[in-house]
Amino acid sequence: MTSPEQQARPLSRPLSRTERLDRLPVTEKHKRLLVGSGIGWALDAMDIGLVSFIVAALAVQWDLDKSTTGWIASVGFVGMAIGASLGGLLADKIGRRQVFAATLLLYGLATGASALAWSVASLMVFRFLVGLGLGAELPVASTLVSEFSPRNVRGRMVVLLEAFWAVGWIMAAVIGTFVVAQSDSGWRWGFALGAVPALYAIYVRMGLPESVRFLEAKGRHDEAENIVRSFEAEADPAGFDAGVDAGFDTTQPPRDDTVHGGIWGPDLRRRTVAFWTIWFCVSLSYYGAFIWIPSLLVEQGFSLVRSFTFTLIITLAQLPGYFAAAWLIEVWADASRLRPSSRVRPSLLSLTVWPARSGRSLRPAAC
């Protein structure tokens, strides 16, 4: 017979798989996921960065005017806008890992094909295809990392993933300085090196886990359970509570945080406009500067080698900024107010800012 105290005590429920992932300390498996996704992220940045150096070289070798070089540099971003819109939707249908690997393969092969370009028109076609792959891959990689990151360090994990972008741009600057600028065919060799993501896609397909939320949505609960248990197996049980104060109330049913209307619904409309505006301004200033710095230096009379070397030095300054942000984001920011959901779907993430550590779920009612 149960005592009155036992009868009055609310029954606890099992933690959901998402809550079990959120409460974990950072494990070696988390680090491998971060590095594995980060390498893909760095290869993305390397590809985009290469264009800034190759455009400067082609302007000299092919005697291109500014309008033509502007189209070569910009057509990839047109592809990225389309790829980001389609890639997130596709990731919701077939899985994050599948789209991550497929888009790496697409833009890696298209970059390699760019080395064989025989005219400005053919080069623009290849660069558009590269943009499709890049645009679809970036939000998916960020979503995959954020979904597996423990809640109390999710913001830091996402910023560290972003730091790989600086690594990739530095790689592009090194290739531009020591490969592209060294001969008339250097730009072709630069594009050939940019085909590395096609090979890395094999590792992504075989080595990275699929999203637990995606598997649950598709009814593949056994696979989702095995993935969660694999992360738990590498964690120190003492760190579940001591290392992570997730604050779960297991006496209450899981909270329904469905946001009706998606990012343009009444709950998130103002936040979406703010994030879009900030992200547009950041992208305009960042790419507007880094894409054209090598060309501007060449126009000022510097040689290709000298202008590319200056750009390499400038690019190195990105690293301290990323590492400072990775530390400050958890020190200064109240994630529940500052950043959107860790559970944001890739189809929405591709249209807004990268997620961090809040626990709120963005699922439009129509989906």
N, C-alpha and C positions, 0 to 999 in steps of 0.2 A: 504494500500500500504506500502511495506517495504522500509525503507530508504537505501541509498547506503551503509551505515555502517553495517546495518543488513545483506544486501546481501553479503557483503565482509567477514563477520564473519563466520568462519567455523562452521558447525553444529557439535554438540557434539553427541556422540553415548552413549548408555547405557553401563555401566560397565559389563563386563562378570562376571559370577559367581566366577571364580577364582580370578579376581581382587577385587570383593566385599569381599571375604574372606581375601585377602592379606591386605586390608586397615583397617581391624578391629583392635581395641585394644584387649588385652588379656582379655577374659571374664571368668566367672565361668565355662562355657561349655568347653572352651579350657583347663582349669585346670582339669576338670573331665576326659576329653579325655586323657590328659597327665598321670594322676594318674592311670586311668583304663588300659591304655597300659603299663604303667610303672610296674604295679603289675605283668602283664603277663611277662614282661621282667625280673623282679626280680625272678619269679618262674623258668624261663629258667636258669638263673645263678645258682640258688639253685640246680637245677638238675645236671648241669655240675659239680658244686663244690662238690656235695655229692660224686661223683665218686672218687675224690682224697682221701677222708677219708675212703671210703668203700674199695678201692683197698688196702690201707695200712692195714686195719683190716683183709681182706681176705688173704693177703699174710702171715699173722701170723696164722690165723685159718685154712686155707686150705693148708698151706705149699706150696705156689705157688712160682715158680721161676720168675726172672725178665722179661723174655720173655713173659710169660703168663700174668703177670700183665700189661705189656706194651700193649698187644693186647686188654685186657679188657678196658684199658683207651683210646685206640686209635680208636676202632671200632665205637664208637659214632661219632667221628669227620669224619670218612668216610661217615657215614649216613648223617651228616650235610652238607657235600659238595654236595651230591646228592640232598638232600632236598632243599638246597638253590637254586639250578639250576632249579628244577621242581616247587617249591612253587611259585616263582615269576611269572613264565609263567601261572600257574594255577590261581593266583590272578588276572591276566589280563583277564581271561576268566569268572570266576564266582564271583569275587569281593574280596576286601581286607578283609572285616569283616568275610566273610564266611571262607576264608582260615585261618585267625587268629584263629577263634574258632575251626575249624576242626583240625588244627595242635596242639593246646593246648590239645584237647581231645586225639589225637593220642599219644603224648609223655607222657601225664599224665597217661593214661592207661598202656602204655608200662613200665613206671617207676614202677607203682604199681605191674605189673606182674613180674618185676625184683626181687621183694621181695620173690617170690615163686620159684626162680631159683634153680634147683637141680644139676646143673653142670656148669662148665666153659662155655661149648658150648651153653647151654640154656641162660646163662647170656649174652653172647656176642650177641646172636640173639636179645634179648630184648633191649640191649643197641644200637644196630644198628637201630632198629625201633624208639627208643627215638631220635637218631640223625636225622633221617628223619624228624620227627616232629619239632625238634628244628631248623634245618636248614631252613625249609620252613617258620617258624613263624617269625624269627628275622627280615629279611628284610621287611616283610609285615607290622609288627608293626611300624617300623621306618618310612616307607612310609606313613602310615596312619596319624601319628603325624605330619610329615613335610607338608603334603598336607593341613592340616587344620590350621597350625600355621601362624599367621600374618608374613608378609615378613620381617619386621624389627627386629623380635626376633626369627626367625626360627632357626638360629644356636644355640641360647641359649636353645630353647625348645628341640632340638634333643640331645644336651649334657645332659640336665637334664634327659631326657629319659635314656640315657646311665648310668647316676648315679644310676639308679635303679639296674643296674648290680652289683654294689658294695654291695647294700643292700641284693640282693639275695645270693651273695657269703658269706656275713656275716651270713645270715640265715643258709647256709650250714655248716659253721664253728661251729655255735651254736649246730646244730643237730649232727654234728660229735663229738663234745666234750661231750655233755650231753646225747646223745642217742646211737650213734654207738659204742663209746668206753666203754660203761658201761656193756655190756654183750656179749656173743658169738652170740646171735641173734640180737644184736643191729643194724647190717647192714641191716637186713630185715626190721626192724622198720623204719630205715632211708629211705629206698626205699618206704615204705608204705606212709610216710609223703610226699614223692615226687610226690604222685598221686594227690595232691591237684589241680594241673592245670586242671584235668579232670572236676572238679566241677566248677572251675572258667570259663571254656569255655562257660557255660550256660549264665553267666553275659555278657561275650564278645558278644555273639550272640544276646542278647536282649538289652544291654545297650549302645553299641558303635555305632556311625553312620557309614554308608557306605561311601566310597570315592565318592565325587562329580564328580571328573574327570572320574571315572569308570562309574557312572550312566549316565553321558553325552555321553560317548563313546558307551553305549548300548542303547541310545535313550530314557532313562527313565528320561526325563527332569522335569516332575512334582515332582518326588521324590527328584531330585537334588535341585530344587528350594525350596522345603519345608525345606530341611536340611540347606541351606544357610540362609533362613529367620529365622530359629530357633537360629542360631548363632547371626544374626543381632539383634534379639529381646532382647538378653541379653546384648548388647553393648550400651554404652553411646554414643549417636550421636555426642556429642562434641568431642569424642575421635577419630572419623573417620579421621579428618584432624589434630587436635592438637596432638593426640597421635601417629599417624602413617603418616609419610611423604612418601607415596608409589610412588609418582611421576608419576601417570598415565596421559597420554595425551589422553583424550577422544575425541579430534578432529580428531584423526587418527584411522584407523582400527586396530584391534588387531594385534600385531606383530606376524609374522610367524617365530617361532624359531625352526622349524623342523630340526633335525640334521640327515642328510642322512648317512646311513652306520652304525648307532648306535655307540656303544662305541669303535668299532674298525675302524670307518670311519676316514677320514682325519682330521676332526675337533677335535676329542677326542682321537685319538690313543695314543699320547704321554702322555696325562693326565691319561688315563686308565693304561698304563704301570707303571707310577709313583705311582698311588694309589694302584695298586695291589702289587707292591714291598713293599711299606710302610706297607700295611695291613698284608702282609705275615710275615714281620719281627716283627710287633707288636704281632700277634697271636702266632708266634713261641716262642717269649720271654715270653709272658704272660702265656700261657698255659703250656709251658715247665717248668716254675717255679712253678706255683700254683698247677698244677696237681700232681707234684712229691714232693713238700715240706713235706707233712706229712710222706710219705714213707721214704724219706731221713732221717728225724729226727728219725724215728723208727729204721732205720739201724744204726744210731749213738748211739743207746742204750737207747733212751728216751722211756718211756712208751707211749701207745696210748693216754691216757688222757693228758699227759704232751705235747706230740708233737702236738696234736690237739689244745691245749690251745695256744701254741706259734703261730700256724698258724692263729688262730682267731685274735690274736693281730696284726699280720702282715696284715691281711685282712682289719682291721679297717682303716689302713692308706690310703686306696683307696678313701675314702669319701672326704677328703680335696682336693685331686687332681681333682676330678670331679667337685666340686663346684667352684674351681678356674678356671677350663677350661670353665665352663658355663658363667662366668663373662668375662674372657679374650677373648673369641671367638668373642664377639661383640665389644670389645675395640680395639683389635689389627688387626682383620682380615677384609680385603675387600672381602666380600663374593662372589662378582661377579668374582673375580680372583682366590680365594683360593679354593672354594668348588663347586661341581657340582650342578645340578639342583634340585630345590624343587619338580619339576614335573617329576623327573626320575621315570620310570616305575619299578615296583617291579622286573620284569624279568631282568632288567639291574642292579637294585640296588643290587640284590643278588650276582652280579659278581663284584661289585665295592664298593666304600666307601659310608657311609651314607650321605644323602643329607643335605643341610642346607638352605640358604635363597635366593640363586640366582633365578631369574625368568625364566631361560632358560629351554626349554622343550626338553627332549631326546626322540625322536620317530623315530626309524629306518624306512626308506622308505619301507622296505619289510614287515613291520607289519601293 
